[in-house]
Amino acid sequence: MSGAHAHHFHDIHAQRTERGRETRRVTLVSGVVNLVLSLAQIIVGLVAHSAALVADGIHSLSDLVSDILVLFAAHHAAQAPDKDHPYGHGRFETAATLGLGVLLLLVAMGIVWNGFGRLFDADRPVPGLPALAVATVGIVAKEALYWYTIAAARRLGSELLRANAWHHRSDAISSVVVLIGVGGAVLGYSYMDAGAAIIVGVLVAKIAWDLGWGALTELVDTAIDESEVDEAKRVIMGVDGVRSVHLLRTRRHGAEASADVHVQVSPRLSVSEGHMISQAVEDRVIAKVAAITDVTVHIDPEDDEDAPTCRGLPLRGEALRVLESRWAQMHVVPPQREVRLHYLAGNIDVELILPLSSFTDAASTRRLHEALAGAATDLAWFRSLRVLYG
């Protein structure tokens, strides 16, 4: 691995480590708040006979479980690539997000079921004022957690933290519904408490769907945003030596993304120059497109989407054996020579490089070219011959 590559991967690993450390810190704070809040909501809800507050407490308890999932994901996603995970561990975030969505959906179904049971219960008890106070505290706590978590998500570019932040915001909204329901029940409209519980369940189900569907689309290798793909193309076209860009494919894995791209260059570049161009493409895309951390570049001498395929043509060893066999019978090619093969448009163009000392005059070179090319014209894969001296 070159020094530049080693430095690049060191930076990526440092970013992953910092992301994991910050995610764990934010999630621990969230977990403590959710634990205290859920216990208060469930206990007071049971004592004060508020189904809505108990539902909100169960919701908060599910948040605590989600925080544990986030911690698990952050720990694994921060690890460097290894033998079993050569593209890193970013998909742990995705899997945790999907798991969180499934968990919330199950919680939502339980809340709605219980709410309907309370709604049709003629002997609904009326919640007390303590339930009203705890519902108010829940709104303040959840909104504060939203702003705290979304700030960290924006700073780290973490979709998992962003999802968790919006989860807190939705909790705050559901707590407003609970406050209205409990307040209505205290004023004598006891059905409002059960109705609020049902609404909370539906809100939780909506969050579960959004999180689960987003994670599922990532697990099936959904591409990054079109604007980011366009930016990557623009960056690649800015690299000296690149003629065109095609077959640019991307896929997300957690907060990061990988890309592979076919880049067309001049058909007769040296291998080393083609490699240098591919290295420049990789470095610039990673530097300019924030989401992309890994790029695979395929160098094409022509647009292989339109040009005839070269698959099935003889490789160097077989092609040279045929050419050398025919040229040897002519006794006109110096023993010192170099042969270059160019696989283009479904054929092979041949370059024969001879020592400068073997050059006599243009007429002799023309006769030599006609003789050597004529010996290969019946080969199905042969297209042209160039004779060079150097």
N, C-alpha and C positions, 0 to 999 in steps of 0.2 A: 504494500500500500504506500502511495506517495505521501510526502509530507503534507501537501495540500489536502489530500483525502483524509489523512489522519486528523488534521486540525479540524476539518469540517465535521467528521463524526464525533470528535471530542465536544464541539460546540453543541451538536444535536443532543448528545447524551447529557450535557450540562443543563440544557433547556428542559429536557424531560425530567431530570432530577429536581430542578427548581419548581416545575409545574406540579410534580407529585408532592413536594414538601408543602407548597402553598395550598394545594387542594386538601391535603390532610388537615392543615390548620383550620381552614374555613369550615370544613365538615365537622370537626370536633366541636367547634363553637355551636354550630347548628344542632349537633346531636345533643349537647347538654341542654340547650334551650328547649328542644322538642321533648326531651325526657321530663323535665320539670313541668312543662306546659301540659303534656298529655296526662300526667298523673293528676294534676290539679283539675283538668277538665273532666276526666272520668270520675274521680272521687266526688267532686262537687255536683256533677251531673247526676250521679246516682242518688246522692243525698237530697238534691233539690228536685228530683224527678223530671229531669230535662233530657228527652231523647236526642234533641238536637245537639246539646252540649256533649253528651256521651259520644255521639257520632263524630263530632269535631275532635274529641279526645282520641278516638280510635284512628281518625285521620292523622292526627299529630303523631300517634304511635307508629303508624305506617311510615311517616316521615323519618322517624328514628331508624327504622329498619332500612329505609332507602339511604340514609346517611352511612350506615354500616356497609351497604353495597358500594357506595361511592368510595369509601375508604379502601375497600378491597380492590376496586378497579384502579384507583389512583396508585396504590402500591405496586401493582403489576404493570400498569401502563408506563410507569416511570423507568422500568428496567430497560437496559440496552438490548439490542437484538442479540439473539443467541442461535445455536444450531437448530433448535426446534422452532424458533420464531425469527427467521432472518429479516423480516420486515418490521420488527419491533413488536410491542405488546399493546398497541393502541386499541385493538379490537376488544380488549378486556373492558374498556370504557363502554364500548357499544353493547357488549353482552350484558353488562350491569344495567345499562339504561333499558334494554329490552326486558330484563328481569324485573326492574322497577315498574315498568308498564303493566306487566302481567300481575304483579302483586297489587297494584292500585286498582286494577279492574276487579279483582276478587274482593277487595275491601269495599269498593263501590257497590257491588251486588249485595253484600251483606247489609250495608247501611240502608239501601233502598228497600230491601225486604223488611227490615225491622221498622223503617219509617211507615210503610204501608200498614204494617200490623198495628202500630200505635194510632194511625190516622183513623182506623175503623173501630177503635176501642172506645166504647161509650164511657168508660170510667177513667178517662185520662186524668192523671194528677196534674196539678198546676205547679210549674216551677217557681222557686223562690227567688228573692233578690240576689243571693250569692251567685246564682247561675248567671244573672245579668252582669255582675261585676267581672266574673272570670271570662265571659264572652268578650267583654271590652278589652281585657288584658291580652286575650288571644289575638285580637286584631292588631294591636300595637306591636306585640312580639313578632308576629309573622311578617308584617310590613318592614320592620327593622331588619329581619333576617334577609328579606328580598334585596334591599339596597346593599347590605353587606356582601352578599354572595354575588350579585350581578357585577359589582365593582371588581371583584376578584376574577370573575369569568372574562370580563372585557380585558383585563390586564394580562391574563394568561392565554386568551384565545381558546378557552376550554368549553366545548359544547356540553359536556357533562355538567359542569358547574352552572352553565347558563340554564340548562334544563332544570337543575335543582333550584336555581333562583326563581324561575317562573313557577315552580312548584310552590315555593314559599308565598309568592304573590297570589296564586290561586287559593292558597290556604287562608290568606288574609281576606280575600273576597268571600270565601265560604264562611269565615268567621263573622263577616258583616251580616250574611244571611242568617246565621245562628243568632246573632244579637237581635235582629228584627223578629225572628221566630220566638225567642225567649221573651222579648219585650211584649210581644202581642199576647203570649200566654199569660204573663203576669197581669196584663190588663183585662184578662178574662176570656181571651180567644184561645182556648187551649189547643185547638187543632193546628194553630200556627207553628207550634213547637215541632209536631210530627211532620208538618209540611216542610219546615226548614231542614229537617233531617233528610227528607227525600231529595230536596234540591242539592244539599251537600253531596249526597251520593252520586247524583247525575254529574255534578261538577268534577268529582273525583274520576268518574268514568271517562269524561272528556279528556282530562289530563292523561289518563292511562293510555287512551287511544293515540294521542299525539306523540307521546314518548315512545310507545311501542312501535308505531308505524315508522317514525323517523329512524329508529335503531334498525328495524327490519330492512328498510331500503338501503342502509349502509352495509349491512351484512351481505346483501346481494350485489355488492360492488357498484353502487350508484356513483356517478361522476360528481366532481366538484361543480360549483356554480358556473354557468355559461360565461359570466363575465370574467371569472378567473381563468377559464380555458382560453378565452380570447386574449387575455393579458399574457398568458404563457406563449401563445403563438406570436404575439407581437415581439416579445423578448427574443424568441428563437430567430425570427426573421432579422433581428438586429445584429446577429452574429456574423462576422465577416466570413464569407465562403458558403453560407447557406443560400441555396437557390429557391427552395420551397419547403413547406411543412405539410405533411399529411399523416393520417392515421394517429392523431394525438389522442390517447386514451388515458383517463384518470380514474382513480378509485380512492375512496376514503377509508381510513382505519383509525378511528378515534379522532383526535384533534389534528391528525396529520393526513397527508395524502401522497400517493405514489403516481407517477406518470410514465408512460412509455410512448415514444414518438419516432416516426420515420422522417428523416431529414435528407433532402436531395442536395447533392454537391456535384461539382464538375466530375464527369465520368472518368477522367484520367489522372485524378489526384493520387499521390502516393498514400500508402496505408498509414504512414505516420502523420501526414497532414490531415487525413480524414479523422484519425483518432483525436488529433488536437482540436478539430472543430467540434467533435462530439463532447470532449471534455469542457470546452467553452460553453456549449449549450447547457450541459448539466449544471455547471457552476452558476450561470446567470439565472436560470430558471429558479433554482433553489434560493438564490439571493433576492430575486425580485417578486416571486409569488409566494406569499407567506404560508399558504396551506401546504405547499408541496415541499417534501423533505427528501424525496428519492426520485431519481429520473433515470430511465433506461433509454439510451439513444441508439437507433438503428440507422446507419449511414447507407443511403441509396445512391448509386451512380446515375439513376434515372427515376422517373416517376413510375414505381412498380404497380400503381393502380391502373395505369393505362398501357404501359409497354408490355410486349410479349414476355412471358416468363422464361427464365433461363434454367428452370428446374429440368433435370434430366440430361443436361449437357455434360460431356465428359469433364472430370476434374483434371487438374494440372498434369498429374502423372500419366494418365491415359492419353490426353491430348498430345503431350510432348513425345510419347512413344511413337505415335502415329506420324507426327510431323518429322521427327528426327529420322525415322525409318525411310521416309520418302526422300528427304533431303540428302541422306547419306549416299543414296544411289547416284546422286548427281555430282558428287565430289567438287562442289563449288563453294561450300560454306566453311569458313575458317574454324578450326577447333575451339578457338576462344570466342565465345558468344554468350549473350544473355537473351532469354526469351521472356517477354511479358504477355500475359493473356488478359484481355478485357472482355468480360461477360456483359454484353449489352444487347437489348432488344431481341433476345432469344437466339443470339449467335455469339461467336467468339471472334474478336478482332485480335490479330497477332502483331506484336512489335518485336522485331529482331534487331538487337543492338550488337554491332560488330566493332572490333578495334579500329581506331582511326588509321592505323598503319595499313589496314587492308583496303583503304579507299584509293582508287586510281583516278577515275574520272566519272562524270555524270552518265555517260553512255554505258559504261560497264555496270554501274549501279542499276540503271534501268533494265539492262538485260538480266542481271541477277534477280531483281525483283520479279520480273515476268516469269522467270524459270521457277523460282520458289513458290510464287503464288499459283502458277499453273499446276504445280504438283499437288496442290491441296484443294483445288476448286471443286472436285467431286465429293468432298467431305460435307455432309449435311449441315454440320455445325459451323463450318468455316465461312467467314464473310469477307475479311480483308487482311492485307499484310502491309506493314510499314517497315522499311529498312532504314535504320539509323546508325550513325557512326559516333563513337565517343570513347 
